[in-house]
Amino acid sequence: MKSAAPKAIAVGHLIDEVLRRDRGRILSGLIARLGDFQLGEDALQEASMSALKHWSQEGIPRDPVAWLMKVGLNKGIDQIRSSQREAQRKNDLDLVAQDSQEQAGLDVAEVFPDERLRLIFTCCHPALEEKSRVALTLRTVCHLTTREIAAAFLDNEQTMGQRLSRAKAKIRSKGISFSVPEKGIWTDRLDTVLSTIYLIFTTGYVTEDKGPRYLCEEGIFLMRILHNLCPNDPEIEGALALMLLTDARRIARIDAEGALVPVEEQNETLWLSDAVTEARSILENAIERGQSGPFQIKAAITDCHMMRPKPDWLQIAFLYRALWHFEPTPVVALNWSVAMAETGQPELALQKMDELAAELKNYQPWYAARAHVLEKLGEFSSAREAYLQAIETAPNDASRKLLERKVGALRQSC
């Protein structure tokens, strides 16, 4: 008799792959229908365990994602029925069951996008602290681990875990609905929703060398959904244009030796021309509406960085000044200073950067930017020290290799 172990192992790997790519989509649908974060997570866990047994015995279903969604929903409904709150939730249970039957005949791709957007708006409810909104979305929709989210916020894992638990509890205690609000009351949540989706995108962009997480694709996909729901909002258009312009350069941003290539040095023939054209068209439409906002400005800055034969640094400096009115933050000030240095004001740029030292002492790009300006000023010894500090906390191998090259070039200049 042949052992069933090899087949079970293969099925286990398939389940892991499905969850790696689609956990956020499945979980969003479960939470939205069951109305509870923890119940949705538990239901998906039980469905995954059932999949290992049934798929090993009966074969892989035609649509593994739909199978997990359906079984997870049934598991969740079973948990509701067996709880002491059955009487209070009977009406909700009937609605859940009815919704399940209505969705049974639909293609999974038609159901999930709106569910994920619904969950993002729930996570971004004004009753939650902004940091908790972003963290909860990354944990629930995109399946980042608590440790990864904590690292992004410079928190420890235990503190972030407690923050996530409190956010879930508040959603439950306040009875916050799992729905996309009417467009007339989007204002309270739209800024945070845009920032959250963009953070999903940038997280994937920065951590891409640590393994495929599909976060860039997720971010763009979710932003397109938002754009389709509200096609005339200039800030949604600006955010989408920004992500498309950034993503269009992904092939050119790493060279053959694995080092990051600055935008001004990239081979523009490697850029995704269709994405660039689409992004610039979207950005033009947004700007023509005459309602300037931070995402439109950031998209315009990115576009100016991509100008040839060299970036339009003067325009970039003006744009950072405009961005400062919306986001008077140390990071904006730092980037504004870099633009100053590129427009022939390196002394002023260094002065501005040094004024930010206390606020950005734990921010790796501050050291890299300062090193660059010091190099422009011919202060090679100080530049080398700043480069070495930037290397110690580089976010990925590609950035580290670029900085190491710059240190090597400094030795030749000394």
C-alpha positions as CSV (number, residue, x, y, z in Angstrom):
1,M,0.0,0.0,0.0
2,K,1.4,3.4,-1.0
3,S,2.0,6.0,1.7
4,A,-0.3,9.0,1.5
5,A,2.4,11.2,3.0
6,P,4.0,12.5,-0.3
7,K,0.6,13.6,-1.6
8,A,-0.3,15.3,1.7
9,I,3.0,17.2,1.6
10,A,2.4,18.3,-2.0
11,V,-1.1,19.5,-1.0
12,G,0.3,21.3,2.0
13,H,2.7,23.2,-0.3
14,L,-0.2,24.1,-2.6
15,I,-2.3,25.4,0.3
16,D,0.7,27.5,1.5
17,E,1.0,28.9,-2.0
18,V,-2.7,29.8,-2.3
19,L,-2.6,31.5,1.1
20,R,0.6,33.3,0.3
21,R,-1.0,34.9,-2.7
22,D,-4.7,35.1,-1.8
23,R,-5.0,35.0,2.0
24,G,-5.9,38.7,2.1
25,R,-8.6,38.3,-0.5
26,I,-10.2,35.3,1.2
27,L,-9.9,36.8,4.7
28,S,-11.5,40.0,3.6
29,G,-14.5,38.2,2.2
30,L,-14.9,36.1,5.3
31,I,-14.6,39.0,7.7
32,A,-17.0,41.1,5.7
33,R,-19.6,38.4,5.7
34,L,-19.1,37.1,9.2
35,G,-18.7,40.6,10.7
36,D,-15.8,39.8,13.0
37,F,-12.1,39.8,12.5
38,Q,-11.2,37.0,14.9
39,L,-14.1,34.8,13.6
40,G,-12.9,35.3,10.0
41,E,-9.3,34.4,10.9
42,D,-10.5,31.3,12.8
43,A,-12.8,30.2,10.0
44,L,-9.9,30.5,7.4
45,Q,-7.6,28.5,9.7
46,E,-10.3,25.7,9.9
47,A,-10.9,25.8,6.2
48,S,-7.1,25.4,5.6
49,M,-7.0,22.4,7.8
50,S,-10.0,20.9,6.0
51,A,-8.4,21.5,2.7
52,L,-5.4,19.4,3.6
53,K,-7.6,16.5,4.4
54,H,-10.1,16.7,1.6
55,W,-7.7,17.8,-1.2
56,S,-5.4,14.9,-0.4
57,Q,-8.3,12.4,-0.6
58,E,-10.5,13.9,-3.3
59,G,-8.1,15.9,-5.4
60,I,-7.5,19.6,-5.9
61,P,-10.7,21.6,-6.6
62,R,-11.0,23.6,-9.8
63,D,-10.9,26.8,-7.9
64,P,-9.0,26.4,-4.6
65,V,-9.6,30.0,-3.6
66,A,-13.4,29.7,-4.0
67,W,-13.3,26.4,-2.1
68,L,-11.5,27.9,0.9
69,M,-13.9,30.9,0.8
70,K,-17.0,28.6,0.8
71,V,-15.7,26.2,3.4
72,G,-14.5,29.1,5.6
73,L,-17.8,30.8,5.4
74,N,-19.6,27.5,6.4
75,K,-17.1,27.1,9.3
76,G,-17.8,30.6,10.5
77,I,-21.5,30.1,10.3
78,D,-21.2,26.9,12.4
79,Q,-19.2,28.9,15.0
80,I,-22.0,31.5,15.2
81,R,-24.7,28.9,15.5
82,S,-22.8,27.1,18.4
83,S,-22.1,30.3,20.3
84,Q,-24.2,31.7,23.1
85,R,-25.1,34.7,21.1
86,E,-27.2,32.7,18.6
87,A,-30.4,34.5,19.5
88,Q,-29.0,38.0,19.2
89,R,-27.3,37.2,15.9
90,K,-30.0,35.2,14.3
91,N,-31.0,37.9,11.9
92,D,-27.4,38.5,10.9
93,L,-26.9,34.8,10.4
94,D,-29.8,34.7,8.0
95,L,-28.4,37.5,6.1
96,V,-25.0,35.9,6.0
97,A,-26.4,32.6,4.7
98,Q,-28.5,34.4,2.1
99,D,-25.5,36.4,0.9
100,S,-23.5,33.2,0.7
101,Q,-26.1,31.6,-1.5
102,E,-26.3,34.7,-3.7
103,Q,-22.6,34.7,-4.2
104,A,-22.2,31.0,-4.8
105,G,-22.7,31.3,-8.6
106,L,-20.4,34.3,-9.0
107,D,-16.8,34.2,-10.2
108,V,-14.5,34.7,-7.2
109,A,-12.7,37.6,-9.0
110,E,-16.0,39.5,-9.2
111,V,-16.6,39.2,-5.5
112,F,-13.3,39.7,-3.8
113,P,-12.2,43.2,-5.0
114,D,-15.2,45.0,-3.4
115,E,-14.8,42.9,-0.3
116,R,-11.1,43.9,0.2
117,L,-12.0,47.6,-0.3
118,R,-14.9,47.2,2.1
119,L,-12.4,45.8,4.7
120,I,-9.9,48.6,4.1
121,F,-12.6,51.2,4.7
122,T,-13.5,49.3,7.9
123,C,-9.9,49.2,9.0
124,C,-9.6,53.0,8.3
125,H,-12.6,54.0,10.3
126,P,-12.2,57.4,12.0
127,A,-12.8,55.8,15.4
128,L,-9.4,54.1,15.1
129,E,-6.1,55.8,15.6
130,E,-4.4,56.4,12.2
131,K,-1.4,54.2,13.1
132,S,-3.8,51.4,14.1
133,R,-5.8,51.8,10.8
134,V,-2.7,51.3,8.7
135,A,-1.4,48.4,10.8
136,L,-4.7,46.6,10.8
137,T,-5.1,46.9,7.1
138,L,-1.6,45.5,6.5
139,R,-2.2,42.7,8.9
140,T,-5.6,41.7,7.7
141,V,-5.7,42.5,4.0
142,C,-2.1,41.9,3.0
143,H,-1.1,39.3,5.6
144,L,2.0,41.0,6.8
145,T,3.2,39.5,10.1
146,T,3.0,41.4,13.3
147,R,6.8,41.5,13.3
148,E,7.0,43.0,9.8
149,I,4.5,45.7,10.7
150,A,6.3,46.5,14.0
151,A,9.5,46.9,12.1
152,A,7.9,49.3,9.6
153,F,6.7,51.5,12.6
154,L,9.9,51.1,14.6
155,D,7.9,49.3,17.3
156,N,8.5,46.1,19.1
157,E,6.4,43.1,18.2
158,Q,4.5,42.8,21.5
159,T,3.5,46.5,21.4
160,M,2.2,46.1,17.8
161,G,0.4,42.9,18.7
162,Q,-1.5,44.7,21.5
163,R,-2.3,47.6,19.1
164,L,-3.8,45.2,16.6
165,S,-5.9,43.5,19.3
166,R,-7.2,46.8,20.6
167,A,-8.2,47.9,17.1
168,K,-10.1,44.7,16.4
169,A,-11.8,45.0,19.8
170,K,-12.8,48.6,19.1
171,I,-14.4,47.6,15.8
172,R,-16.3,44.9,17.5
173,S,-17.4,47.0,20.5
174,K,-18.5,50.0,18.5
175,G,-20.4,47.9,16.0
176,I,-18.5,49.4,13.0
177,S,-20.0,48.1,9.9
178,F,-18.0,46.2,7.2
179,S,-19.0,48.4,4.3
180,V,-17.8,51.0,1.8
181,P,-19.4,54.3,3.0
182,E,-21.5,56.5,0.8
183,K,-19.3,58.7,-1.4
184,G,-20.7,61.8,0.3
185,I,-19.0,60.8,3.6
186,W,-15.7,59.5,2.3
187,T,-13.8,62.6,3.4
188,D,-13.2,61.3,7.0
189,R,-11.5,58.2,5.7
190,L,-10.3,58.7,2.2
191,D,-6.9,60.3,3.1
192,T,-6.1,57.4,5.4
193,V,-7.4,54.8,2.8
194,L,-5.1,56.3,0.2
195,S,-2.1,56.4,2.5
196,T,-2.8,52.8,3.6
197,I,-3.0,51.5,0.0
198,Y,0.1,53.4,-0.9
199,L,2.0,52.0,2.1
200,I,1.0,48.5,1.0
201,F,2.6,49.3,-2.4
202,T,5.7,50.8,-1.0
203,T,6.2,48.0,1.5
204,G,6.3,45.6,-1.4
205,Y,8.6,47.9,-3.3
206,V,11.2,48.1,-0.5
207,T,11.1,44.5,0.6
208,E,11.0,42.9,-2.8
209,D,14.5,41.3,-2.4
210,K,13.3,39.4,0.7
211,G,10.9,37.3,-1.3
212,P,7.8,37.7,-3.4
213,R,4.9,39.2,-1.5
214,Y,2.9,40.6,-4.4
215,L,2.2,43.8,-2.4
216,C,3.0,46.2,-5.3
217,E,0.4,44.4,-7.5
218,E,-2.1,44.4,-4.5
219,G,-1.6,48.1,-4.0
220,I,-2.2,49.0,-7.6
221,F,-5.1,46.7,-7.9
222,L,-6.8,48.2,-4.8
223,M,-6.2,51.7,-6.0
224,R,-7.7,50.9,-9.4
225,I,-10.8,49.6,-7.6
226,L,-11.0,52.9,-5.7
227,H,-10.5,54.9,-8.9
228,N,-13.3,52.9,-10.6
229,L,-15.7,53.6,-7.7
230,C,-14.9,57.3,-7.8
231,P,-13.3,58.1,-11.2
232,N,-13.3,61.9,-10.9
233,D,-11.4,62.3,-7.6
234,P,-8.1,64.1,-8.3
235,E,-6.3,62.7,-5.2
236,I,-7.2,59.1,-6.1
237,E,-5.9,59.8,-9.6
238,G,-2.7,61.3,-8.2
239,A,-2.1,58.3,-6.0
240,L,-2.7,55.8,-8.8
241,A,-0.4,57.8,-11.1
242,L,2.3,57.9,-8.5
243,M,2.2,54.1,-8.0
244,L,2.1,53.4,-11.8
245,L,5.1,55.7,-12.4
246,T,7.1,54.1,-9.6
247,D,6.2,50.5,-10.6
248,A,7.0,51.2,-14.3
249,R,10.7,51.5,-13.3
250,R,10.9,48.2,-11.4
251,I,13.0,46.4,-14.1
252,A,15.5,49.2,-14.4
253,R,16.0,49.9,-10.7
254,I,18.3,47.0,-10.0
255,D,21.4,46.3,-12.1
256,A,23.0,43.0,-13.1
257,E,25.1,43.0,-9.9
258,G,22.0,43.6,-7.7
259,A,22.7,47.2,-6.9
260,L,20.0,49.9,-6.8
261,V,20.2,52.3,-9.8
262,P,19.1,55.9,-9.1
263,V,16.3,57.2,-11.3
264,E,18.5,59.6,-13.2
265,E,20.9,56.8,-14.1
266,Q,18.3,54.2,-15.2
267,N,18.0,52.9,-18.7
268,E,14.7,54.4,-19.7
269,T,14.2,51.9,-22.4
270,L,13.6,49.3,-19.7
271,W,10.7,51.3,-18.2
272,L,7.2,50.0,-18.9
273,S,6.2,52.6,-21.5
274,D,2.5,51.8,-21.4
275,A,2.4,52.3,-17.6
276,V,4.3,55.6,-17.9
277,T,1.9,56.8,-20.6
278,E,-1.2,55.8,-18.6
279,A,0.2,57.4,-15.4
280,R,1.0,60.7,-17.1
281,S,-2.5,60.8,-18.7
282,I,-4.1,60.2,-15.3
283,L,-2.0,62.8,-13.7
284,E,-2.8,65.4,-16.3
285,N,-6.5,64.7,-15.8
286,A,-6.1,65.2,-12.0
287,I,-4.1,68.4,-12.3
288,E,-6.7,69.9,-14.8
289,R,-9.3,69.6,-12.0
290,G,-7.6,72.4,-10.2
291,Q,-7.8,70.7,-6.7
292,S,-4.1,70.2,-5.8
293,G,-3.3,67.6,-3.1
294,P,-0.3,65.8,-1.7
295,F,-0.6,62.7,-3.9
296,Q,-0.8,64.7,-7.1
297,I,2.3,66.7,-6.0
298,K,4.2,63.5,-5.2
299,A,3.2,62.0,-8.6
300,A,4.4,65.2,-10.3
301,I,7.7,65.0,-8.4
302,T,8.2,61.4,-9.5
303,D,7.4,62.4,-13.1
304,C,10.0,65.2,-12.9
305,H,12.6,62.7,-11.6
306,M,12.0,60.7,-14.8
307,M,12.6,63.6,-17.2
308,R,15.4,63.2,-19.7
309,P,18.2,64.0,-20.2
310,K,18.2,64.7,-16.5
311,P,15.6,65.3,-13.8
312,D,13.9,68.7,-13.6
313,W,15.4,69.6,-10.2
314,L,14.2,73.2,-10.2
315,Q,10.6,72.1,-10.7
316,I,11.2,69.3,-8.1
317,A,12.3,71.9,-5.5
318,F,9.2,74.0,-6.2
319,L,7.0,71.0,-5.9
320,Y,8.5,70.0,-2.5
321,R,7.8,73.6,-1.3
322,A,4.1,73.0,-2.4
323,L,4.1,69.6,-0.7
324,W,5.3,71.2,2.5
325,H,2.0,73.1,2.9
326,F,0.2,69.8,3.0
327,E,2.7,67.7,4.9
328,P,5.1,69.8,7.0
329,T,7.2,66.8,8.0
330,P,10.9,66.2,8.5
331,V,10.9,63.7,5.6
332,V,9.5,66.3,3.2
333,A,12.0,68.8,4.5
334,L,14.8,66.3,3.8
335,N,13.8,65.7,0.3
336,W,13.3,69.4,-0.3
337,S,16.9,69.9,0.9
338,V,18.2,67.3,-1.6
339,A,16.5,69.2,-4.4
340,M,18.2,72.4,-3.2
341,A,21.6,70.7,-3.4
342,E,20.9,69.6,-7.0
343,T,19.9,73.2,-8.0
344,G,23.3,74.5,-6.9
345,Q,22.7,75.2,-3.2
346,P,24.6,72.4,-1.4
347,E,25.7,74.6,1.5
348,L,22.1,75.6,2.3
349,A,21.0,72.0,1.8
350,L,23.5,70.7,4.3
351,Q,22.4,73.4,6.8
352,K,18.8,72.4,6.4
353,M,19.7,68.7,6.8
354,D,21.7,69.3,10.0
355,E,18.7,71.1,11.5
356,L,16.8,67.8,11.0
357,A,19.4,65.7,12.8
358,A,17.4,65.3,16.1
359,E,14.2,64.3,14.3
360,L,15.8,62.0,11.7
361,K,18.6,60.4,13.7
362,N,17.0,57.0,13.2
363,Y,16.0,57.5,9.6
364,Q,18.4,55.8,7.2
365,P,17.8,58.1,4.1
366,W,18.9,61.1,6.2
367,Y,22.4,59.6,6.4
368,A,22.5,58.7,2.7
369,A,21.2,62.1,1.6
370,R,23.6,64.0,3.9
371,A,26.5,61.9,2.6
372,H,25.6,62.8,-1.0
373,V,25.6,66.5,-0.2
374,L,28.9,66.3,1.8
375,E,30.4,64.6,-1.3
376,K,29.2,67.5,-3.5
377,L,30.9,69.9,-1.1
378,G,34.2,68.0,-1.3
379,E,34.1,66.9,2.3
380,F,35.0,63.3,1.5
381,S,36.0,62.1,5.0
382,S,32.6,63.2,6.5
383,A,30.8,61.9,3.5
384,R,32.4,58.5,3.9
385,E,31.4,58.4,7.6
386,A,27.8,59.2,6.7
387,Y,27.7,56.6,3.9
388,L,28.9,54.0,6.3
389,Q,26.1,54.9,8.8
390,A,23.6,54.6,5.9
391,I,25.0,51.2,5.0
392,E,24.4,49.9,8.5
393,T,20.7,50.4,8.3
394,A,20.0,50.1,4.6
395,P,16.5,48.7,4.0
396,N,17.6,46.0,1.4
397,D,20.7,44.5,-0.3
398,A,20.2,46.6,-3.4
399,S,20.4,49.9,-1.5
400,R,23.4,48.6,0.5
401,K,25.3,47.7,-2.7
402,L,24.7,51.1,-4.2
403,L,26.0,52.8,-1.0
404,E,29.1,50.5,-0.9
405,R,29.9,51.6,-4.4
406,K,29.7,55.2,-3.4
407,V,32.1,54.6,-0.5
408,G,34.5,52.8,-3.0
409,A,34.4,55.8,-5.3
410,L,35.2,58.1,-2.4
411,R,38.4,56.3,-1.7
412,Q,39.5,57.1,-5.2
413,S,38.6,60.8,-4.7
414,C,40.5,61.1,-1.4
